[in-house]
Amino acid sequence: MEYKTEKDGDKIVCTVMGRIDTNSAPQLLEAIDFTDLKELVYNLADVDYVFSAGLRIFLQAQKVMSANGGKMKLINVQPSVKEIFEIVGFTNIMDIE
C-alpha cells in the first residue's frame, strides 16, 4: 500500500493505492494529524481490497472525526471494496461514495 496526503486548511485528502492489510493499515492513522481537522477524505480509487485491519482503521478515524465535530468520507470506492463495506454495515454509518 502507498498513500499521499494533501492538506488544505482544516481538510485532509488521503489518496490510498494498493491493498490495505494488517501491516499497512496503521499507517493510514499515523499519517493524519487530527488536530483542528474538520474534514477527512480517503480517496480509495486505487484500492482493490481492504482487510479487516483496514476496516478498523476507517472506523477509528470516523470515531475521532465525529468526537471532534468533523466529518469523514470515503470517495471513489471500487465496487468490490464497497461490497465489503456493505457487508459489515459501514454504508449505514459512514459517508461512502
N, C-alpha and C positions, 0 to 999 in steps of 0.2 A: 504494500500500500504506500502511496505517496499522497501528499496534500500540500496545499498552499493556502495561506490566509491573507485576506485583504481587509484592512480596517479603514472605515470611513466614518469618522466621528464616533458615535456610540453604536455603530453597526459593524459586525464582522461577517464576512463571507468566507467560508472554509470549503474549498473545492477539493474533493477527495477522488483519487484514482486507484483502481485495483480492488482487491478483496479486503474487507475489514474482518480481521481474525483476532484470535486471542492475544497474539504478540503485538499487533499493530494498533488495536483499538484504544488502549490507554493514551496513545499519542494524540488522539483527537481531543481529549480533555485537556491534556497538558499544553496543547497549542493555543488554547483560548484563555485570555485574561478576562475574567467575568466582571472585573471591577468597572462599575458605571456602564456596563453593557446593556443596551435596551433591545437590540435585535441581533439574533444569531441565525445565520442561514448556512445550512450544509448543502452544497451542490453535489449531488450524487450521480451526475450524468455518466460518469465513467466508472461507476461501482457496479460490479456484476454479482457480488454475493456479500451477505452480511452474516457472520457467525453470531452466536448468542452473546459473546463478549461485546460485539458492536451494538447489539440491541440494548445492553445495559448502559453503555456509554451515552447513547441517544436519550435514554430515559433519565439518566443522571443530569445531563445537560438541560433537558426540559424542566426538571425539578428546580435546578439552580436558577434558570431564567424566570420561571414562574414565581419563585420565592423573592426574586429581586425586582419583580414587577415588569419584567421584559417578556419578549416573545421569541420563540424559536420556530423555524420551519425547515423542512426538507424539500428541496426542489429537484426537478429533473430526475425523478426516481424511475429507474428501469422497471418494466413490468414484473420481472422475476423477483426483484427486491421488494417491490410494492406488495406482491403476494405474501411475502414473509411478514411484512408489517400488518397486513390484513389478518393473517392467521393469529398473530399474537395480540391483536386488538389495538395496535398503535394508531390505526387510522381513526379511532374514536377519541384519542387523547392528544394527538399531535396534528399540526398543520402539515400535510403531505401533499405535494403537487407532482 
